[in-house]
């Protein structure tokens, strides 16, 4: 009988210890979740993710053009740009647009890889580095796939992230 009482006490003690440990763990989890919910780092991470997502989409659009609707392609470029780049695109010479139509090609950009090399949430700026595969089709010819690397300077505007500067990167890397 004494053995049963000792075993019962041991089991009761172990069960109590497990219950206390579970309660402490649950309390710690709740406190960690509440702390993280108000963490400014989460807002910064969300803004960084938003800049990366928008930058990837915008670079794909800026490397895409269909000769059959050059005006729509230009409008698409204007929608994703800001500042001097947007002004430069707005001032595109009609002869240039006509030359694109005459070339009879469709270029489609697909971002293969991208990352932010710089990000400043307080100033609303970011630098995106991207590897893009541009597939070009002219008439009935086989598609040509070419990879390029670009640097895009992003600015946060009232309409979200936009591309403020866009340039190819040299083969050796960033300069």
PECOR-V302862 format. One record per helix or strand of 3 or more residues. SS is the DSSP state (alpha for helix, beta for strand). FROM is the first residue (numbers start at 1). TO is the last residue. If there is no record, write none. Layout:
# PECOR-V302862
SS/FROM/TO  SS/FROM/TO
This chain:
# PECOR-V302862
alpha/2/37  alpha/40/62  alpha/67/79  alpha/83/90  alpha/94/103  beta/105/120  beta/125/138  beta/144/157  beta/160/168
